[in-house]
């Protein structure tokens, strides 16, 4: 798998689909998930619509740079945030969403791409929003999928989904794969499939099992703050996609994003949770192809 050097000191693993002469689409993945979570079939379907698709591992995930020298005690971090000790929480976290946004743009630069359509899912949607806010000249269009604005009153998780998010998986391969079925709590109620979750967990474990990065990514996400004021001023053409079954980031997160961004389009998808079930790929790929046309 190719690796790109991104200044000042990050290396990002990535791969591509389609013709480099086609309009580029950068896919930004969410919290703790490797590029594999952008299913290869989904990427190829988008490439077949005439797009040059780039997916990559965020820092501290997969085969990209790991910040082992800055361990984060997840329990201490959550306790600090819960008690309102934001300075203490900030001191634990070595990077921000803005740094992660710069990584994605740096990858585009390394690939010789000046401007791209940027699609982010979950935490990746937050990163994509920051890309568009900070560097609108690099972002042709923005698609924020199953994400939110950083305002705590929108996009709240259900208690059940939050409990699964913060509950670690076993370190052994068999236990790790079996525990992936817990993610059904936020999957599409109609199309969610435990076998699909187990298969992704197995592929991710075998490719690059690295739970240590989760705390640092969580810190960047939780401490990202509200983007509401900046989103009100955003001029990048924006599509917001959110599943009505999403329990990890409630649909209000997507609705609020579309409300804030001038002229944003909102696509609320029935039978979609905090996932992209294969049965919905035609609708999702069609929406992305139309928005990036």
C-alpha positions as CSV (number, residue, x, y, z in Angstrom):
1,X,0.0,0.0,0.0
2,X,1.4,3.4,-0.9
3,X,2.5,5.8,1.9
4,X,2.6,9.6,1.4
5,X,4.9,11.9,3.4
6,X,2.9,14.8,4.8
7,X,4.7,17.7,6.4
8,X,5.8,18.2,9.0
9,X,6.1,14.7,10.3
10,X,3.2,12.5,9.3
11,X,3.0,9.6,6.9
12,X,-0.4,8.5,5.6
13,X,-1.3,5.2,4.1
14,X,-3.8,5.5,1.2
15,X,-5.1,3.9,-1.9
16,X,-7.0,5.1,-5.0
17,X,-9.7,4.0,-7.4
18,X,-10.4,5.2,-10.9
19,X,-8.7,7.4,-13.4
20,X,-6.4,10.2,-12.0
21,X,-7.7,12.4,-14.8
22,X,-11.2,12.3,-13.3
23,X,-12.4,14.7,-10.7
24,X,-10.8,13.8,-7.3
25,X,-12.9,12.7,-4.3
26,X,-11.2,12.5,-1.0
27,X,-12.9,10.1,1.5
28,X,-12.2,10.9,5.2
29,X,-12.9,8.2,7.7
30,X,-14.2,8.5,11.2
31,X,-13.1,7.7,14.8
32,X,-10.9,4.7,15.2
33,X,-11.7,3.3,11.7
34,X,-9.2,2.4,9.0
35,X,-9.6,3.2,5.4
36,X,-11.2,-0.2,5.0
37,X,-14.4,1.2,6.5
38,X,-14.8,2.9,3.1
39,X,-15.8,-0.4,1.5
40,X,-13.8,-1.2,-1.7
41,X,-17.1,-1.9,-3.5
42,X,-18.4,1.5,-2.5
43,X,-15.2,3.2,-3.7
44,X,-15.3,1.3,-7.0
45,X,-19.0,2.2,-7.5
46,X,-18.1,5.9,-7.1
47,X,-15.1,5.5,-9.4
48,X,-17.3,3.9,-12.0
49,X,-19.3,7.2,-12.0
50,X,-16.2,9.0,-13.2
51,X,-14.5,10.0,-10.0
52,X,-10.9,9.5,-8.9
53,X,-11.4,8.2,-5.4
54,X,-8.8,8.5,-2.6
55,X,-9.2,6.9,0.8
56,X,-6.7,7.0,3.6
57,X,-5.9,6.1,7.2
58,X,-6.1,9.0,9.5
59,X,-3.1,9.6,11.8
60,X,-3.0,7.2,14.7
61,X,-4.9,4.6,12.8
62,X,-4.2,1.8,10.4
63,X,-0.8,2.1,8.7
64,X,-0.4,5.8,9.1
65,X,1.9,7.6,11.7
66,X,1.3,6.6,15.3
67,X,1.9,9.0,18.2
68,X,3.1,6.4,20.6
69,X,5.2,8.9,22.6
70,X,2.0,10.7,23.7
71,X,-0.2,8.0,25.4
72,X,-3.7,9.1,26.5
73,X,-5.4,7.5,29.5
74,X,-8.9,7.3,28.1
75,X,-10.5,7.0,31.6
76,X,-8.6,10.1,32.9
77,X,-9.5,12.0,29.7
78,X,-13.2,11.3,30.0
79,X,-13.2,12.1,33.7
80,X,-11.5,15.5,33.0
81,X,-14.0,16.4,30.3
82,X,-16.9,15.3,32.4
83,X,-15.8,17.4,35.3
84,X,-15.2,20.5,33.1
85,X,-11.4,20.4,33.4
86,X,-10.9,21.3,29.7
87,X,-7.4,22.7,30.2
88,X,-6.4,19.3,31.8
89,X,-8.1,17.4,29.0
90,X,-6.3,19.6,26.4
91,X,-3.0,18.9,28.0
92,X,-3.4,15.2,27.4
93,X,-4.1,15.5,23.7
94,X,-1.2,15.9,21.2
95,X,-3.1,17.1,18.2
96,X,-6.4,18.7,17.0
97,X,-9.0,18.2,14.3
98,X,-7.3,21.0,12.5
99,X,-4.1,19.0,12.4
100,X,-6.0,16.0,11.1
101,X,-7.6,18.3,8.4
102,X,-4.2,19.4,7.4
103,X,-3.2,15.8,7.0
104,X,-5.9,15.2,4.4
105,X,-5.0,18.3,2.5
106,X,-1.3,17.4,2.7
107,X,-2.1,14.1,1.2
108,X,-3.8,15.8,-1.7
109,X,-0.7,18.0,-2.2
110,X,1.5,14.9,-2.1
111,X,-0.7,13.4,-4.9
112,X,-0.4,16.6,-7.0
113,X,-4.1,17.4,-6.5
114,X,-4.8,21.1,-6.0
115,X,-8.5,20.9,-5.3
116,X,-10.8,18.0,-4.5
117,X,-14.4,17.1,-3.5
118,X,-14.2,16.1,0.2
119,X,-16.5,13.5,1.7
120,X,-16.2,12.8,5.5
121,X,-18.1,10.3,7.6
122,X,-18.7,10.7,11.4
123,X,-15.5,12.2,12.8
124,X,-14.3,12.3,9.2
125,X,-17.3,14.7,8.6
126,X,-15.9,17.0,11.3
127,X,-12.5,16.8,9.8
128,X,-13.9,17.6,6.3
129,X,-15.8,20.5,7.7
130,X,-12.6,21.9,9.1
131,X,-10.9,21.5,5.8
132,X,-13.6,23.5,4.0
133,X,-13.7,26.2,6.7
134,X,-9.9,26.6,6.9
135,X,-9.0,26.1,3.3
136,X,-12.1,26.6,1.1
137,X,-9.8,27.2,-1.9
138,X,-8.8,23.5,-1.7
139,X,-12.3,22.1,-1.4
140,X,-14.5,21.9,-4.5
141,X,-17.5,20.5,-2.6
142,X,-18.1,19.3,0.9
143,X,-20.2,16.2,1.9
144,X,-20.7,15.8,5.6
145,X,-22.1,12.4,6.3
146,X,-23.5,11.1,9.7
147,X,-21.7,14.0,11.4
148,X,-22.4,17.1,13.4
149,X,-21.3,20.7,14.2
150,X,-19.5,20.3,17.5
151,X,-22.4,21.8,19.4
152,X,-23.2,19.5,22.3
153,X,-26.9,19.9,22.1
154,X,-27.1,18.4,18.5
155,X,-26.3,14.9,17.3
156,X,-26.3,13.3,20.8
157,X,-25.7,9.6,21.1
158,X,-28.2,7.4,22.8
159,X,-26.9,6.0,26.2
160,X,-26.7,2.5,24.7
161,X,-24.6,3.7,21.7
162,X,-22.3,5.8,23.8
163,X,-21.7,2.8,26.1
164,X,-20.6,0.7,23.2
165,X,-18.4,3.5,21.8
166,X,-16.4,3.8,25.1
167,X,-16.3,0.1,25.8
168,X,-13.0,-1.4,24.7
169,X,-12.9,-4.6,22.7
170,X,-10.9,-7.6,23.7
171,X,-7.2,-7.7,22.5
172,X,-7.3,-11.2,21.2
173,X,-8.4,-11.6,17.6
174,X,-11.3,-13.9,18.3
175,X,-12.7,-11.8,21.0
176,X,-12.2,-8.6,19.1
177,X,-14.1,-9.9,16.1
178,X,-17.0,-11.2,18.2
179,X,-17.2,-7.9,20.0
180,X,-17.8,-6.1,16.7
181,X,-21.4,-7.3,16.9
182,X,-22.0,-4.7,19.6
183,X,-21.9,-2.1,16.8
184,X,-25.3,-3.3,15.8
185,X,-26.6,-0.8,18.3
186,X,-26.1,2.0,15.8
187,X,-26.4,0.1,12.5
188,X,-29.3,0.2,10.2
189,X,-32.3,-1.6,11.8
190,X,-33.4,-3.0,8.4
191,X,-30.0,-3.8,6.8
192,X,-27.6,-4.1,9.6
193,X,-25.7,-7.4,9.4
194,X,-23.5,-8.8,12.2
195,X,-21.5,-10.8,9.6
196,X,-20.5,-7.6,7.9
197,X,-19.4,-6.1,11.1
198,X,-17.3,-9.2,12.0
199,X,-15.7,-9.3,8.6
200,X,-14.6,-5.6,8.8
201,X,-13.3,-6.2,12.3
202,X,-11.3,-9.2,11.1
203,X,-9.8,-7.4,8.2
204,X,-9.0,-4.4,10.3
205,X,-7.4,-6.5,13.0
206,X,-5.2,-8.4,10.6
207,X,-4.2,-5.3,8.7
208,X,-3.3,-3.0,11.7
209,X,-4.6,-3.7,15.2
210,X,-3.8,-0.5,17.1
211,X,-6.2,0.5,19.9
212,X,-3.7,3.0,21.4
213,X,-4.6,5.7,18.9
214,X,-8.3,5.7,19.9
215,X,-7.8,8.0,22.9
216,X,-5.9,10.6,21.0
217,X,-8.4,10.7,18.2
218,X,-11.2,10.9,20.7
219,X,-9.5,13.8,22.4
220,X,-9.2,15.7,19.1
221,X,-12.8,15.1,18.3
222,X,-14.3,15.9,21.8
223,X,-12.2,19.1,22.2
224,X,-12.8,20.3,18.6
225,X,-15.4,22.8,19.9
226,X,-18.3,24.3,18.0
227,X,-18.0,25.0,14.3
228,X,-21.4,26.8,14.2
229,X,-20.2,30.3,13.5
230,X,-17.7,29.2,10.9
231,X,-20.3,27.0,9.2
232,X,-22.6,30.0,8.9
233,X,-20.0,31.7,6.7
234,X,-19.0,28.7,4.6
235,X,-19.3,29.2,0.9
236,X,-18.3,25.7,-0.3
237,X,-21.2,23.8,-1.9
238,X,-22.3,21.4,0.7
239,X,-24.3,18.2,0.9
240,X,-25.3,16.7,4.3
241,X,-26.2,13.0,4.4
242,X,-27.6,11.4,7.6
243,X,-29.4,8.2,8.3
244,X,-32.6,8.3,10.2
245,X,-31.7,5.2,12.1
246,X,-28.4,6.7,13.5
247,X,-28.1,6.3,17.2
248,X,-24.4,7.2,17.5
249,X,-24.8,10.7,16.1
250,X,-28.5,11.5,16.0
251,X,-30.0,13.0,12.8
252,X,-30.2,16.4,14.5
253,X,-26.5,16.6,13.9
254,X,-27.0,16.5,10.2
255,X,-30.0,18.7,10.3
256,X,-28.2,21.3,12.2
257,X,-25.2,21.2,9.8
258,X,-27.5,21.8,6.9
259,X,-29.4,24.5,8.7
260,X,-26.1,26.4,9.4
261,X,-24.4,26.1,6.0
262,X,-25.8,28.6,3.4
263,X,-27.7,26.7,0.6
264,X,-26.7,23.3,1.9
265,X,-28.6,20.3,0.6
266,X,-29.9,17.8,3.2
267,X,-30.4,14.1,2.4
268,X,-32.1,12.2,5.3
269,X,-31.9,8.5,4.4
270,X,-34.5,6.1,5.8
271,X,-33.2,2.7,7.0
272,X,-29.6,4.0,7.3
273,X,-27.9,4.0,10.7
274,X,-24.3,5.0,11.5
275,X,-23.2,2.8,8.6
276,X,-23.4,2.5,4.8
277,X,-25.3,-0.7,4.1
278,X,-24.7,-2.2,0.7
279,X,-28.4,-1.9,-0.1
280,X,-28.2,1.9,0.1
281,X,-25.0,2.3,-2.0
282,X,-27.0,3.1,-5.2
283,X,-28.7,6.0,-3.4
284,X,-25.5,7.2,-1.6
285,X,-23.3,6.9,-4.7
286,X,-25.9,8.6,-6.8
287,X,-26.1,11.5,-4.4
288,X,-22.3,11.9,-4.3
289,X,-22.0,11.7,-8.1
290,X,-24.7,14.4,-8.5
291,X,-23.1,16.7,-5.9
292,X,-19.6,16.3,-7.3
293,X,-20.7,16.8,-10.9
